[in-house]
Amino acid sequence: MSNAFQTAVKPAVHHTERHDAIDRLIDENERTNLSIIVQMGGLRASFRRRALEGLAECNATDELEELAEETAINPSLRRRAADLR
């Protein structure tokens, strides 16, 4: 796991640093880690949404397709994934 991913999901880290870490994951095209963040419970919705938007920026259509069909995540995230693919 990358340092950026660990920073993004670590609860003791300030939210600004967590958002910056997600942006680094996007810049590094870490699609799998971004997808995991979208699926993680216990994270702020803003982190999950940013990771989802980041997948679209990475042209991660396969991951977005999977998330659009993943019933374990929030319906609003599924709908957004479907819109972004």
Secondary structure, 3 states (H helix, E strand, C coil): CCHHHHHHHCCCCCHHHHHHHHHHHHHCCCHHHHHHHHHCCCCCHHHHHHHHHHHHHCCCHHHHHHHHHCCCCCHHHHHHHHHHC
